Amino acid sequence: MQRAARGAPSSARLRAWALAAAPAGAEITLRVAGAAEARRLNREYRGRDYATNVLSFPYARGRGDVVLCHPVVRREARAQGKALAAHYAHLVVHGVLHLRGMRHARARDARRMERREIALLARFGVADPYTVE
């Protein structure tokens, strides 16, 4: 757990969400970053010049980094009328599933990934993040 920005849920909560989505024995670093760092990483590794909510960097089987941009996560949670912790839970699970090789570019893959996210989040009492109220 690394923190370069303040305001995220506790390390214990972030870790619990990550472990729920991770394979047994996984070695994952979670980093809560500021906007400048997230923008730089997104530009360097994805060619997109803006801060994004979550980035996943898989290294090897069961190993990788998940970077969460606190200012973006906070802004999205407010805009979507969600609790900050619930949005973090979703993005941590989402990022870890990317480390496991799940993708969402194709509709079929997106549905599969979304179903997995919904099931994992339900364990923590977090509502379906894809339901619009």
C-alpha positions in Angstrom: 0.0 0.0 0.0 1.4 3.3 -1.1 -0.2 6.7 -0.6 0.9 9.9 -2.4 -2.5 11.5 -1.9 -4.8 11.9 1.2 -8.5 11.1 1.6 -8.8 7.5 0.4 -10.3 4.8 2.5 -8.1 3.0 5.0 -5.3 0.7 3.9 -7.1 -2.2 5.5 -10.3 -1.6 3.4 -8.3 -1.1 0.2 -6.4 -4.3 0.9 -9.6 -6.3 1.7 -11.1 -5.2 -1.7 -7.9 -6.1 -3.5 -7.6 -9.5 -1.9 -11.2 -10.4 -2.7 -10.4 -10.0 -6.5 -6.8 -11.3 -6.4 -5.7 -14.9 -7.0 -4.2 -16.7 -4.0 -0.6 -15.7 -3.4 -0.8 -12.5 -5.5 1.7 -9.8 -4.9 -0.1 -6.5 -5.7 0.9 -2.9 -4.9 -1.9 -0.5 -4.5 -1.0 3.2 -4.9 -3.2 6.2 -4.2 -1.8 8.9 -6.4 -2.5 12.6 -7.1 -3.6 13.9 -10.5 -0.2 14.9 -11.8 1.2 11.4 -11.2 -1.8 9.7 -12.7 -1.8 11.9 -15.7 2.0 11.2 -16.3 1.5 7.5 -16.0 -1.5 7.5 -18.3 0.4 9.5 -20.9 3.5 7.3 -20.7 1.8 3.9 -20.7 -1.5 4.5 -22.5 -0.8 7.5 -24.7 -3.6 9.5 -23.1 -2.8 12.9 -21.6 -5.2 13.1 -18.7 -5.5 11.7 -15.2 -7.7 8.6 -15.1 -9.4 6.9 -12.2 -7.4 3.6 -12.2 -4.5 2.1 -14.0 -3.3 -1.5 -13.8 0.2 -2.7 -14.5 0.5 -6.5 -14.7 4.0 -7.8 -14.4 3.9 -11.5 -14.1 1.4 -14.2 -13.0 -0.1 -12.8 -9.8 2.0 -9.7 -9.7 1.3 -6.1 -10.5 0.5 -2.6 -9.5 -2.8 -0.8 -9.3 -2.7 3.0 -9.2 -5.8 4.9 -8.2 -6.1 8.7 -8.7 -7.7 10.1 -5.6 -8.9 13.5 -7.2 -10.5 11.7 -10.1 -12.1 9.0 -7.9 -13.5 11.6 -5.5 -14.8 13.7 -8.4 -16.5 10.7 -10.1 -18.1 9.5 -6.8 -19.6 13.0 -6.2 -20.8 13.2 -9.8 -22.4 9.8 -9.7 -23.9 10.3 -6.2 -21.9 7.4 -4.8 -20.2 7.0 -1.5 -16.4 7.5 -1.9 -15.7 4.1 -0.3 -18.1 2.3 -2.7 -16.4 3.9 -5.7 -13.0 3.0 -4.4 -14.1 -0.6 -3.8 -15.3 -0.8 -7.4 -12.1 0.6 -8.9 -9.8 -1.5 -6.7 -11.7 -4.7 -7.8 -11.8 -3.5 -11.4 -8.0 -2.8 -11.4 -7.2 -6.1 -9.8 -9.3 -8.0 -12.3 -7.3 -6.3 -15.1 -4.2 -7.7 -13.4 -5.8 -11.1 -13.8 -6.2 -10.6 -17.5 -9.9 -9.5 -17.6 -10.8 -6.9 -20.2 -13.8 -4.9 -21.3 -13.1 -3.7 -24.8 -15.6 -6.2 -26.3 -19.2 -6.3 -25.1 -19.0 -10.0 -24.1 -15.9 -9.5 -22.1 -17.3 -6.4 -20.5 -20.4 -8.3 -19.4 -18.3 -11.0 -17.9 -16.0 -8.6 -16.1 -19.0 -6.6 -14.8 -20.7 -9.7 -13.4 -17.5 -10.6 -11.6 -17.2 -7.1 -10.1 -20.8 -7.0 -9.0 -20.4 -10.4 -7.2 -17.2 -9.4 -5.5 -18.6 -6.0 -4.4 -21.8 -7.6 -3.0 -19.6 -9.4 -0.5 -18.8 -6.0 1.0 -22.4 -4.7 0.8 -21.5 -2.4 -2.2 -24.3 -1.9 -4.7 -24.0 -2.8 -8.3 -21.9 0.1 -9.7 -23.5 -0.3 -13.1 -27.0 0.4 -12.0 -28.2 3.9 -12.7 -30.7 5.3 -10.2 
